[in-house]
Amino acid sequence: MAMTLDRVVVTTEEINAMVARVADELRVKLTGVERPLFVGVMAGSYIWMADLLRNLAFDFDIDSDYIDVSSYSGDASTGEIKIVQDVQRDLAGRTVVILDEVIDTGLTLQYLKDNFLARGAAKVYIAVAADKGLKTDFMDFEPDFVGTKVPNEFLVGYGMDYNDHYRNLPTISVLKLD
């Protein structure tokens, strides 16, 4: 199967601006919170997470952790969430910010939010770099922080990938599969 980049939907400059804006929103929301815990959903969130945490570096003393979950096979969701590697930090009583690069159906993020609250997190916020605007029956939340709205197309770059291709692009682009 041939892969080609069709078009850029979010430029590097737009990404930089959205990171600064979301960091400002986080500053307001997290004022007074002692050591918020930022949890990146691997592998896609690492660029978004690094950018946000660098932007917040002098504002908060934070904890960070990662969770690796699987719900995709190739370019399709399996509809089942599997925790591949869990967070190492205790969530009890913590304010947690889950970071993910994109929200498609919301299945993974809904699962993680419910899971973290069940494990005793005091508050769970969700910050996504890109929101495709899809609404599903099982999704009873809106992301608390959204970098940008994007089209409901197959996107790569800024952490998003197709079978581990194009994750490192500094833009968000539409991938065309031939």
ZAMARGU-4260 file (C-alpha; in steps of 0.2 Angstrom, whole numbers, plus 5000, padded with zeros to 4 digits):
<rodrens>
0) 5000/5000/5000 | 5007/5017/4995 | 5006/5032/5007 | 5007/5050/5002 | 5005/5066/5012
5) 4990/5074/5004 | 4990/5091/5013 | 4995/5100/5029 | 4980/5105/5040 | 4990/5112/5055
10) 5006/5121/5052 | 5021/5121/5064 | 5017/5139/5068 | 4999/5135/5072 | 5005/5121/5083
15) 5017/5133/5092 | 5003/5145/5095 | 4991/5131/5101 | 5003/5125/5113 | 5006/5142/5121
20) 4987/5145/5122 | 4983/5128/5130 | 4998/5131/5142 | 4990/5147/5147 | 4973/5138/5150
25) 4982/5125/5160 | 4990/5139/5171 | 4973/5146/5175 | 4965/5129/5179 | 4979/5122/5189
30) 4983/5137/5200 | 4984/5131/5218 | 4985/5113/5213 | 4999/5104/5222 | 5010/5094/5210
35) 4998/5090/5196 | 5001/5074/5187 | 5003/5074/5169 | 5000/5057/5160 | 5005/5055/5142
40) 4995/5042/5132 | 5009/5033/5122 | 5016/5033/5110 | 5007/5048/5101 | 5007/5061/5115
45) 5026/5062/5118 | 5028/5077/5107 | 5013/5086/5113 | 5017/5082/5131 | 5035/5088/5129
50) 5030/5105/5121 | 5017/5108/5135 | 5028/5103/5149 | 5042/5114/5143 | 5030/5129/5141
55) 5024/5126/5159 | 5042/5123/5166 | 5043/5138/5177 | 5025/5138/5183 | 5022/5122/5191
60) 5032/5108/5200 | 5024/5093/5192 | 5024/5075/5191 | 5024/5066/5175 | 5020/5048/5170
65) 5015/5038/5154 | 5002/5025/5150 | 5002/5014/5135 | 4986/5008/5129 | 4980/4999/5113
70) 4964/5000/5104 | 4970/5001/5086 | 4975/4989/5073 | 4982/4997/5057 | 4970/5011/5054
75) 4955/5004/5062 | 4949/5004/5080 | 4946/4987/5088 | 4934/4995/5100 | 4943/4986/5115
80) 4955/4995/5126 | 4970/4986/5133 | 4982/4993/5145 | 5000/4988/5138 | 5009/4998/5152
85) 5001/5006/5166 | 5006/5022/5176 | 5019/5020/5190 | 5012/5034/5201 | 4998/5032/5214
90) 4983/5042/5207 | 4974/5043/5224 | 4969/5061/5228 | 4979/5068/5213 | 4974/5080/5200
95) 4978/5072/5184 | 4980/5079/5166 | 4979/5066/5153 | 4988/5071/5137 | 4984/5064/5120
100) 4988/5069/5103 | 4971/5067/5095 | 4953/5062/5100 | 4944/5052/5087 | 4930/5042/5095
105) 4934/5046/5113 | 4934/5028/5118 | 4952/5027/5125 | 4950/5044/5134 | 4933/5040/5141
110) 4941/5023/5147 | 4956/5031/5155 | 4946/5045/5163 | 4934/5032/5171 | 4948/5021/5176
115) 4958/5035/5184 | 4943/5041/5194 | 4940/5023/5200 | 4957/5022/5206 | 4955/5037/5217
120) 4960/5052/5206 | 4953/5068/5214 | 4951/5076/5197 | 4954/5071/5179 | 4957/5084/5165
125) 4959/5079/5147 | 4970/5089/5135 | 4971/5085/5117 | 4982/5092/5103 | 4969/5089/5090
130) 4950/5086/5091 | 4941/5078/5076 | 4924/5083/5083 | 4917/5066/5083 | 4903/5062/5096
135) 4899/5045/5101 | 4886/5037/5112 | 4898/5031/5125 | 4908/5048/5127 | 4900/5058/5141
140) 4914/5071/5141 | 4922/5085/5131 | 4940/5087/5132 | 4944/5101/5144 | 4958/5108/5134
145) 4959/5107/5115 | 4974/5113/5104 | 4964/5113/5088 | 4950/5106/5078 | 4954/5095/5063
150) 4945/5087/5049 | 4939/5069/5052 | 4952/5062/5040 | 4967/5050/5043 | 4980/5062/5050
155) 4999/5060/5053 | 5012/5071/5061 | 5014/5079/5078 | 5013/5062/5086 | 5000/5054/5075
160) 5005/5040/5064 | 5000/5026/5052 | 5009/5010/5058 | 5023/5020/5066 | 5026/5031/5050
165) 5026/5050/5050 | 5024/5052/5069 | 5039/5064/5069 | 5032/5077/5056 | 5032/5095/5063
170) 5014/5098/5056 | 4998/5089/5056 | 4994/5082/5038 | 4981/5071/5029 | 4988/5054/5024
175) 4982/5047/5008 | 4983/5028/5006 | 4983/5021/4989
</rodrens>
